[in-house]
């Protein structure tokens, strides 16, 4: 049998039972559409979560002291003076930069405590880039002059039973191994789609941190 004959035979056989053919083709088309839709939603969700995590938490690129990876000491800091900032701004392709301080501490309120991520941020720059101010679900956003005000994740607030105006105690390690402790008032509660961050984050103005 030639290939042409086989094609003609197959074509006639397809339309011999039109209803069966249409049902089969429709089933395959619907299955393909559902698979493509599910995959698109999955890829979109991955991209959204990645952008949220990098934009707020780790950043797309971090500049650190060369020795910081081996010895995560507060002595291994980068200078924050204007000369250093100008060098950062000259990096090709750079569209935004944010100064941050990240550390861990023990947060306590009433009879509960929990290990948390402390994030020291520049309030205005952070609001412009990561949209931190837009994540305030209750209360208000802070400014760089707030010395005793913090923002906490909604998951952390729920765990510690905190509301706007309550106080939270933070205990951690300070400069040269000293103890760092402070009592701060809740200015706002922020909500993140990433539940792990939402349940552990405490944001302070950079100067206070």
C-alpha positions in Angstrom: 0.0 0.0 0.0 1.2 3.5 -0.9 1.3 6.3 1.6 -1.3 8.2 -0.4 -3.7 5.3 -0.2 -3.2 5.0 3.5 -3.9 8.7 4.1 -7.1 8.4 2.0 -8.2 5.4 3.9 -7.5 7.0 7.3 -9.4 10.1 6.3 -12.5 8.2 5.2 -12.4 6.2 8.4 -12.3 9.3 10.5 -15.5 10.6 9.0 -17.3 7.3 9.0 -18.4 7.9 12.5 -18.6 11.7 12.7 -20.0 11.9 16.2 -17.3 9.7 17.6 -14.6 11.7 15.8 -16.0 15.0 17.1 -16.2 13.8 20.6 -12.7 12.4 20.5 -11.3 15.6 19.0 -13.2 17.8 21.5 -11.9 15.7 24.4 -8.3 16.1 23.3 -8.7 19.9 22.7 -10.3 20.4 26.1 -7.6 18.4 27.8 -4.9 20.3 26.0 -6.4 23.7 26.9 -6.7 22.7 30.6 -3.1 21.5 30.6 -1.9 24.7 29.0 -4.0 26.8 31.4 -2.7 24.9 34.5 0.9 25.2 33.3 0.5 28.9 32.6 -1.0 29.5 36.1 1.9 27.5 37.6 4.5 29.5 35.8 2.8 32.8 36.6 2.7 31.8 40.3 6.4 30.9 40.3 7.3 34.2 38.7 5.1 36.1 41.1 6.5 34.4 44.2 10.1 34.8 43.0 9.6 38.5 42.3 8.0 39.0 45.7 10.8 37.2 47.5 13.6 38.8 45.7 12.1 42.3 45.5 11.5 42.5 49.3 13.8 39.9 51.0 17.0 38.9 49.2 17.1 41.4 46.3 18.2 40.4 42.8 21.8 41.3 43.7 23.4 41.7 47.1 26.7 43.6 47.7 28.5 42.4 50.8 32.0 42.6 52.3 34.3 40.0 50.7 34.9 38.3 54.0 31.2 38.3 55.1 30.4 34.9 53.7 33.1 33.2 55.8 32.6 35.3 59.0 29.2 36.8 59.3 30.4 39.5 61.7 28.9 43.0 62.0 32.5 44.2 61.6 32.3 43.0 57.9 30.2 45.9 56.8 30.2 48.0 53.6 30.6 51.7 54.1 27.4 53.7 53.7 29.0 57.0 52.8 28.2 59.0 49.6 31.4 58.0 47.9 30.5 54.3 48.1 26.9 54.9 47.0 28.1 56.8 43.9 30.3 53.8 43.0 27.2 51.5 43.3 25.1 53.8 41.2 27.7 53.6 38.4 27.2 49.8 38.0 25.9 49.3 34.4 22.3 48.2 34.2 21.5 49.1 37.8 18.1 50.7 38.2 17.7 50.9 41.9 19.6 50.3 45.1 18.5 49.8 48.7 20.5 50.0 51.9 19.3 47.3 54.3 20.3 45.7 57.6 19.2 42.1 58.1 19.6 40.1 61.3 17.7 37.7 63.6 16.3 38.3 67.1 13.9 36.9 69.6 10.5 38.8 69.7 8.4 38.6 72.8 5.0 39.9 73.8 3.1 38.9 76.9 3.8 35.2 77.5 4.8 34.3 73.9 8.0 34.6 72.0 9.3 33.7 68.6 12.5 34.0 66.5 12.1 36.7 63.9 13.8 38.3 60.9 14.8 41.9 61.6 14.8 44.1 58.5 16.2 47.6 58.8 15.0 49.6 55.8 15.0 53.1 54.4 11.2 53.8 54.6 10.9 56.0 51.5 13.2 54.0 49.2 11.6 50.7 50.3 8.1 52.1 49.7 9.1 53.2 46.2 10.8 50.0 45.2 9.3 47.0 47.0 5.9 48.6 47.7 6.3 47.9 51.4 3.9 50.8 52.3 1.2 49.1 50.1 1.4 46.0 52.2 0.2 47.8 55.3 -3.1 46.0 56.2 -3.7 47.8 59.5 -2.3 50.9 61.2 0.2 53.2 59.3 3.5 53.1 57.5 6.5 54.4 59.4 9.0 57.1 58.4 12.8 57.4 59.0 12.2 59.6 62.1 10.2 56.9 63.9 12.5 55.8 66.7 10.2 53.3 68.5 7.8 52.2 65.8 7.9 49.0 63.9 6.0 47.0 61.3 5.2 43.4 61.9 3.9 40.6 59.6 0.3 39.7 60.0 1.2 36.1 60.8 3.6 37.2 63.5 1.0 39.6 64.9 -1.6 36.8 65.1 0.8 34.4 66.8 1.8 37.0 69.4 -1.7 38.4 69.7 -0.6 41.9 68.8 -2.7 44.8 67.6 -1.9 48.4 66.6 -0.4 50.3 69.6 0.8 47.2 71.4 4.5 46.8 72.3 6.9 44.1 71.2 10.3 43.4 72.9 13.2 42.4 70.6 16.3 40.7 72.0 19.3 40.1 69.8 23.1 40.4 69.4 24.5 43.9 69.0 27.8 45.4 68.1 30.9 43.4 69.1 28.8 40.7 70.7 26.9 42.9 73.1 23.2 42.3 73.9 20.8 44.3 71.8 17.3 44.8 73.3 14.5 47.3 72.7 10.9 47.8 73.3 8.9 49.0 70.2 5.4 50.0 69.5 3.4 48.4 66.6 2.8 51.2 64.1 1.4 48.9 61.3 0.7 45.3 60.4 1.9 44.2 57.0 0.7 41.3 55.0 2.8 39.2 52.6 1.7 36.4 50.3 4.7 34.4 51.4 3.5 32.9 54.6 7.0 32.1 55.9 8.0 35.8 55.7 4.7 37.0 56.9 5.0 34.9 60.1 8.5 36.1 61.0 9.1 39.6 59.7 9.7 42.8 61.8 10.7 46.0 59.9 12.4 48.9 61.6 13.7 52.2 60.1 17.3 51.8 59.1 18.7 54.2 61.6 17.0 52.4 64.5 18.1 49.0 63.2 
